[in-house]
Amino acid sequence: MPSICLYFHVHQPCRLRKYSFFDIGKNHDYFDVNANNFYLGRIIRKCYEPTNRKLLELIERHNGRFKFCFSITGILLDQLAEFNPKIIDSFKALVDTGNVELFDETYYHSLAYLISEKEFKAQIELHSKKFKELFGVKPKVFRNTEAMYSNDIARIAGELGYNAIISEGLSNVLAWRSPNHLYTAKGSKIKTLLRNYKLSDDIAFRFSTRDWSEWPLTADKYASWLSACDGTNINLFMDYETFGEHQWPETGIFDFLDHLPAEALKYKNLEFCTASEILEKYKPVGEFDVPYTASWADVHRDLSAWLENEMQRQAFAELKSIELNAVNSRNSSLIDSWRKLGISDHFYYMCTKWFADGDVHKYFNPYSSPYDAFLNYMNCLSDLKQQLTHEKVKPQGFWAKLLGRN
């Protein structure tokens, strides 16, 4: 009986305001509160409010047989707490049903792993603390930014105590094997839940594509595909904005969601499970070996969406170079600004390659060109570097105690 594991990733970045060369050294406010509030309000109206309401209704309608998972970035939770805390309450209502599992991730939806292991762990810890504070839970499953995955990332997640980590179901790694099974990460004991990208993308990307041979995709047709799948667990992972934003209501996406649980549950060989339930039910069938860093982004499923061109690489190298200055400043405001400048979206806006499945991200891109994104970002980073240069590095450890500054 294949178990269906639905997982939705919920995130909105902190966009930068228009920051010119002449602002450097004079204005330390990098983030566009008005634009962020505008986009947040839009995604709340189009996605979070109607989809949260629908999911809660579906859990109640199906007497607990409908289950799914969420991860929500810390920076989104901060924005919701400031501008619309009722949305956090609606997520709490879903978690309180007992049918919704939460995953941990990096607090800032950042490229932290590529900066340093210490920073990576620090951001995961921040996220876990936020979830404990808001939802009263300690997640057992980890999902890195944009599902970035490697043997080493899996090792770190395992050392932090997570039972499983999610990854793209990479065809070049799996070869003849199916993503619809549990695997164990090479070099560690942590289990891997692999995204079935074909079935996930049928909803997330192809649902409204009229020249797709399977259009229109109906819930009964999709459920029949799920029922015919091999393996033990079908992992359908996608951005939450799929509902209402990437796929507008006019496409019928909410009708599809409304009918999917009932259509799937008509099949005796299908059920909905949370990730942890899958981990309890099934044993790994093999090893998943990814010695490089992969992701679930666009057709290449690597890091090229963020670090392919020279602008992206230079911007990231500059950010990475001031890690110690930022952290050792022990100035929470400067550390927060530095971490917000590490949000993956900033580097995505500098991307110079575009494919059909990248079009969905253009909805939220505030720049007219990748070059504009690069210049604006570097101006902000230059100001932060100046601030850190002027900020006296605080003594730590023995010297901090000796000076009474701990």
Disulfide bonds with the S-S distance in Angstrom:
none
